[in-house]
């Protein structure tokens, strides 16, 4: 079978270039350059890397960016005070608080404190609720990135059977909502998770599998029907002594054995990952344009 590898890195680069041109056009018209701010707590390796990539993406898109850092022992009160300052700063169009946070801080309380009109991560209940009923909003970055890849590769979704593995608030649940909505996926959606007794059978019947279950190599060749589209959201660090870092990133799909069965498949890394940051940039542009909320 001729398999097309979904190149998220290339798509993200194209979109960032498109955003950059739009931003320069805005500036030439005398309008404000979009401004993305971020709060980073502690020194988690994954969060540090992700934040560096966000800053680079802001530069590529022509955005202004601000990063405020706190140590692990920052109090919830101090963090909430910084969020309030970002909420009230008219120059900041959107901002994020990098998760995860230290255990002594209530993540949900932090998310609720963010002005939903600046919530470019799309985690605030107002944005989640608006997304669920198809109203304009900031859609969380990873699901939005997956939708963009499907669209850019002209992968048909309307009427197709889509199986989503995983039910997290960040990927699984919003992905299911979007894939079933007429203006996005318009698909027939099944959500499977660790307790699903017919998981393998559901996957075998799927036209599209979106794997976000957090288990390396979980989707095997015997779970994928010929010609299916497989989107791998997994990013688990597994030990690999042959690499300089001592680990490598592995997806939820047994890529080498599954790829021969697919029409389209996204690799890890280089598939969904670059699109997550790209989608954050698209949300920031929308925030700068006051596209959803005024």
Buried (B, 14 or more C-beta within 10 A) or exposed (E): EEBEBBBBBEBBBEBBEEBBEBBEEBEEEEEEBBBBBBBBBBEBEEBBEBBEBBBEBBEBBBBBBBBBBBEEEBEBEEBBEBBEEBBEBEEBBBBBBBBEBBEEBBBEEBBBBBBBBBBBBBBBEBBBEBBBEEEEBBBBBBBBBBBBBBEBBEBEBEEBBBBBBBBBEBBBBBBBBBBBBEEBBBBBBBBBEEEBEEBEEBBBEBBBBBBBBBBBBBBEBEBBBEEBBBBBBBBBBEEEEEEEEEEBBBBBBBBEBBBEBBBBBBBBBBBBBBBBBBBBBBBBBBBBBEEBBE
